[in-house]
Structure formats: structure tokens, C-alpha cells
Amino acid sequence: MSYLHGRVVRPPVAELHLHLEGTLEPAFIIETAAKHGIELPWRSLEHLEAQYDFTDLQSFLDLLYVNLEVLRDEDDFAEVTRRYLARASAAGVRHAEIFFDVQAHTRRGIPADTVIGGIRSALDQSLVDHGMTTMLIMSFWRDLPPEDAMDALTEVLDAGLPIDGIGLDSAEVGSPPSLFVDVYRAASEAGLHVVAHAGEEGPPEYVWEALDLLHVERVDHGIRSLEDPELVARLVRDRVPLTVCPLSNVRLRTVETMAEHPLPRMLELGLLVSVNSDDPAYFGGYVDANFDAVVGEFDLDEGTVEQLARNSVDSAFLEPTERARLHAEIDAWRDRSD
């Protein structure tokens, strides 16, 4: 465990950029494949673990899409959610807004109500089991036609399945946010929160589109925003949250090394940036490991660590009383004796 001036680095936080499918640990994948009698390409746990060397976003997605084939029934979705919640709680997460990729499962013949029912059964226990509040955000694969996303959204809304928002993920380059205007309009009209991945591999123009065409409340990643000073000024002025995932950025080579990561510059510019884990089973760690990585690399002082924690809370879709409760937990972390 890492320490800063004699204190544990990891404060209570909200995690806002976490893909549930990206929490499938190799042992869980092998175990669940055996449960269902599924033959995977991997000869052993060690063979699977050897695949985790990525050259870009697509190379990661290719592995992810094979591994998620093991999720078949409601209990599978509940179990992977329970495991994430337990691990996140140990990392200091007190509120989690969790992405899931509905099309990854419905295209395999798994009904949306099986997916959401399993996830929700675990989320509904998270406050009792871990003192953690949660929200569920249904993400769409941007490299599929927008009509597929609209069909998925319509199915979920018509069935009254409980989600809190929508997002946009998968391979970014060549799939601009502008393709999904109608989907986002429908979600907003239904009262859902709206977020989108933009400016990870895609250019700053994609961030502009997410803001001006999709009217997102939060931008996931957004690290390439720094290439456009006018965009940075807009993000600072409007206090648009950016959910940054340092270990993910390095593993997918959108940033070559941690030393080159723009997080310190983003903080210096006044951007509302938080630290998150993205797909932690694939990228080297959960939110605590991401904090450890940036603190160690940039020698962040305790005030900066506290600010990152507060940024996460201020970026979350929380009611004022819940937001105040989490800020009070951060106060207690700051003020406790060594």
C-alpha cells in the first residue's frame, strides 16, 4: 500500500469510468467457461494471461470480445458485478457509475433483461454490503450502426428496464459522436443521463461533437482535448467533467509512458478531471492502482490527491445530500491522525 507523508494515498472516491465487462479477471473467465462448457481459444490460465499485451484499442477489444462470451445467465452478470463491487470497495470507492455494453450480449442471444437483471441484483445490495451507492449506464458500440443503438435503447425503455444513463464506447476512430444524435436525443427525452467517450484516440473535434451535438454531461477520457486551447477553455468554463484512466491510456498506447501522461497539465489548466480504472482486469489495476501510479510518477502532494477525489464526487450524478456525504468522508480522510 502506498503512503504520502505518512498517510495512505487512496482517499474515498467516486468511480465514473468503469466497464463491467472489463472487470472479468482471467480466473473468472476460465471458471465461468468451465461452468457452461464453453471452449475458449486459451489452453490454460497462463495462456490467457499471455494475451494481455496490447498495441492499440482494437487489439484490446479483440480479446475482450472473446472473453465476454462466458457471460451467459443472470447469475454470471450478478457475480461479476459482486466481484467488482467488493474489489472497488477495498480500493476506496464509495459511489460507482458502471458501464455495461448491452450489444455485446444481445448480439449473442442474451436478452437485455437477463443482463440488466443480473447486474441490478448485485447493485441493489451494494449499499448494504459495501456502503456504496451505484448507477448503471448502458453504453453503445459506436462502430455498429446507430440504428442498432436506437433499437437497443428502445427495447430497454419499452421494457422499463432500470438504467440511469447511456454512454458511447468501443473503437473511436472513424465513428464520430455526430452519428448518434438521434439516440442521445431519445435518451435525454427519457430522462437519462448522457455521457460519451471522446478524445481518447479520436481528435478534439469528437469532444466538440459530444458537447454540442450529443449534449453530454460528462466526457470519458478527453485527453486529446489539450490539443485545442479553445476546447480546453470551454471545458474549464463550463466545468465539464473528464474521466481519465491513466493505466488504460498507457496500456493502449494513447500515451507512450506514464511520465508523458497529461494528467498534471490537465490539473494545472483547471480541468475537472478524475482518476478511474476503465477496464481494470486488462490494464493493470483498479482505481487504487491508478492513484498509486500517478502519485508515484508525478510525486503528487496530498492536496492534489484530495482534489482528484473531490473532482470525482463533483463529477458524479449524485443528489446534493449524497455529494455532501462523500465530501465529508474525504474531509475525514484528510483530517484523521496518522
Number of C-alpha atoms within 10 A of each C-alpha: 8 15 13 16 9 9 15 14 21 25 25 25 30 31 28 30 26 24 21 21 24 22 23 24 18 18 14 18 20 21 14 17 19 13 11 12 10 12 12 16 10 14 10 13 14 11 12 18 14 10 13 17 13 18 12 16 20 14 14 19 15 11 15 18 13 11 23 16 17 23 22 19 15 19 17 19 22 20 17 22 24 20 16 22 24 15 16 23 20 14 18 17 25 24 29 24 19 25 25 23 21 23 20 18 19 15 9 11 10 17 17 18 18 19 23 21 19 21 24 22 17 21 23 13 16 22 14 10 14 15 13 20 19 23 20 20 26 22 26 28 20 24 15 13 13 20 13 15 22 18 12 19 21 15 14 18 15 9 11 10 14 15 16 18 22 24 23 27 20 17 19 22 16 10 19 18 25 16 16 21 16 16 22 29 15 15 19 17 10 11 10 16 19 24 24 27 28 31 24 25 22 21 19 21 17 27 29 20 18 28 21 13 18 23 17 23 18 26 26 27 28 25 29 20 25 17 12 12 10 11 16 20 16 14 21 16 11 11 17 19 25 28 27 25 28 28 30 23 23 20 22 20 15 19 19 12 13 18 14 11 20 16 21 15 11 18 15 9 13 14 22 23 29 28 28 29 30 32 23 25 18 25 24 15 20 25 28 23 20 24 27 19 18 20 20 14 13 13 12 16 12 19 10 14 20 19 16 21 26 23 21 24 26 21 23 19 20 16 9 9 9 14 18 14 13 22 18 13 15 19 15 13 17 16 9 8 8 7
